[in-house]
Amino acid sequence: MCTPLSPRCALSARLKAMTEPLRRPQWLSDNADAIERVARYLRNRPSTPLCDACLAKALTFSITDVRVSVRRLVATGRCEEGLWWCADCATKASVTVAFSA
Ligand SMILES: [Zn+2]
């Protein structure tokens, strides 16, 4: 008989949880669109350093989406990242600025 307190039952519940299809975290979903939106937003405000929080707020993205997009843009040489004062919230933080084309 399987009771909720039985250790065997707890184990089978754990195994069941482990074998359930993993939910894809949102930031792993195809975020090419998110990257483009971040790039466009930064391009429209050249020489304006913006922190992740302000980018996330402006674009209604999660911080994680912003981080992932910014990292991709920096890696592909489309914008620059550094520790500076954010133009929006005036907090010294990791900010991103688009290269002036
Ligand atoms: Zn900010």
Residues whose N, C-alpha, C, O or C-beta is under 5 A from the ligand:
A	BS01	ZN	C51 C54 C86 D88 C89
